[in-house]
Amino acid sequence: MTSFQKEQIHRMRSAGMGYAKIAASLGISENTIKSYCRRNNLGGIMAASQPAQRDDEKETWAFCQNCGQPLKQRPGVKPRKFCSDACRAAWWKNHPDKVAKKAIYQLECAGCQKPFASYGNQHRKYCSHACYIKERFGNHQAGGDRQL
């Protein structure tokens, strides 16, 4: 947890935000936020700070998931998660397990009839280039065996 994130937790708890909203906006586990708040006497701030706000009065907090910089959100537009393309690419590179890959297709190779997974292309026919070459050209050697 960076010092910037710690400052943001202090500020958000003082403003009356709950653990879940702080965790979502900073991209940190909710349990990590709870533990940090308990260790730093921020556990009861939300209840004692101010009366509950109406939904239309609530301020939205958003921070870059990679560097923690504050983000400006525009109403009516999908919420931003990163401050720049460089931060987005860096986060994806460091967290490959968290990237939601929705376009994984389970197919059967037309050459060897073995099942394989294809990411992003549901029209693939072969599991590898070797299967394609074998199916396309048969078992001919690279010599002069082929007739055109």
C-alpha positions in Angstrom: 0.0 0.0 0.0 1.5 3.3 -1.0 1.6 6.5 1.1 -0.8 8.1 -1.4 -3.3 5.3 -0.9 -3.0 5.6 2.9 -3.7 9.4 2.7 -6.8 8.6 0.5 -8.1 6.1 3.0 -7.8 8.7 5.8 -9.6 11.3 3.7 -12.3 9.0 2.6 -13.0 7.6 6.1 -13.2 11.2 7.4 -15.7 11.9 4.7 -17.9 9.1 5.9 -17.2 6.4 3.2 -17.5 2.7 4.0 -14.8 0.1 3.6 -16.3 -1.4 0.4 -16.5 1.9 -1.4 -12.9 2.8 -0.4 -11.7 -0.7 -1.5 -13.4 -0.4 -4.9 -12.2 3.1 -5.6 -8.5 2.3 -4.7 -8.5 -1.2 -6.1 -7.4 -2.8 -2.7 -9.0 -5.7 -0.9 -11.8 -4.7 1.5 -10.2 -6.7 4.3 -6.9 -4.8 3.8 -8.8 -1.5 4.2 -10.5 -2.8 7.4 -7.3 -3.9 8.9 -5.5 -0.7 8.1 -8.4 1.4 9.5 -8.5 -0.7 12.7 -4.7 -0.3 13.2 -4.9 3.4 12.7 -8.0 4.1 14.8 -10.2 4.9 11.7 -12.7 2.2 12.5 -15.5 4.3 14.0 -15.1 7.5 11.9 -17.9 6.7 9.5 -20.6 6.3 12.0 -19.6 9.3 14.1 -18.6 11.7 11.3 -21.8 13.0 9.8 -25.4 12.1 9.0 -26.1 9.8 6.0 -26.1 11.6 2.7 -28.8 11.2 0.0 -27.8 9.3 -3.1 -27.8 12.5 -5.2 -25.4 14.2 -2.8 -22.8 11.4 -2.7 -19.5 12.3 -4.2 -17.9 9.7 -6.4 -14.3 8.8 -5.7 -12.1 7.3 -8.3 -8.4 6.7 -8.5 -6.1 5.1 -11.1 -5.8 1.4 -10.2 -2.1 1.5 -11.2 -0.6 4.7 -9.8 -3.3 5.9 -7.5 -3.7 9.4 -9.1 -7.2 10.9 -8.7 -9.4 10.6 -11.8 -12.1 13.0 -13.1 -15.2 11.1 -13.9 -17.6 12.5 -16.5 -21.4 12.0 -15.9 -23.1 9.8 -18.5 -19.8 8.1 -19.5 -18.4 4.8 -18.5 -16.2 5.3 -15.3 -12.5 5.5 -15.9 -10.2 3.0 -14.1 -6.8 4.3 -15.3 -5.3 7.8 -15.8 -3.6 6.9 -19.1 -3.0 4.2 -21.6 0.5 3.6 -20.1 -1.0 3.0 -16.7 -3.6 0.6 -18.2 -1.0 -1.4 -20.1 1.3 -1.5 -17.0 -1.6 -2.8 -14.8 -2.5 -5.4 -17.3 1.1 -6.6 -17.6 1.4 -6.8 -13.8 -2.0 -8.5 -13.2 -2.6 -11.0 -16.0 -4.8 -13.1 -13.8 -7.3 -10.3 -13.2 -7.9 -9.4 -16.8 -11.4 -10.6 -17.8 -10.9 -12.7 -20.9 -14.4 -13.3 -22.1 -13.6 -14.4 -25.7 -12.1 -17.8 -25.1 -13.5 -20.4 -27.5 -13.2 -24.2 -27.2 -12.7 -25.7 -30.6 -11.5 -28.9 -32.3 -8.5 -28.9 -34.6 -9.4 -29.9 -38.2 -6.0 -31.5 -38.6 -5.4 -33.6 -35.5 -9.0 -33.6 -34.1 -7.7 -32.5 -30.6 -9.5 -29.9 -28.6 -7.8 -26.5 -28.2 -8.7 -23.1 -26.8 -8.7 -20.0 -29.0 -8.7 -16.5 -27.6 -10.6 -13.9 -29.6 -11.1 -16.0 -32.8 -14.0 -18.4 -32.9 -13.3 -19.3 -36.6 -9.9 -20.9 -36.1 -9.6 -24.3 -37.7 -6.2 -25.5 -36.5 -4.5 -25.7 -33.1 -1.1 -24.8 -34.6 0.8 -23.8 -37.7 2.2 -27.3 -37.9 -1.3 -28.9 -38.1 -2.3 -26.4 -40.8 0.8 -27.2 -42.9 0.3 -31.0 -42.5 -3.4 -30.7 -43.4 -2.8 -28.3 -46.3 0.2 -30.0 -47.9 0.0 -33.5 -46.6 3.2 -35.4 -45.8 5.1 -34.3 -48.9 8.7 -33.4 -48.3 10.1 -30.0 -49.3 11.9 -31.6 -52.3 10.6 -32.2 -55.8 7.9 -34.8 -54.8 5.0 -32.4 -55.4 3.2 -32.0 -58.7 1.5 -28.9 -59.6 
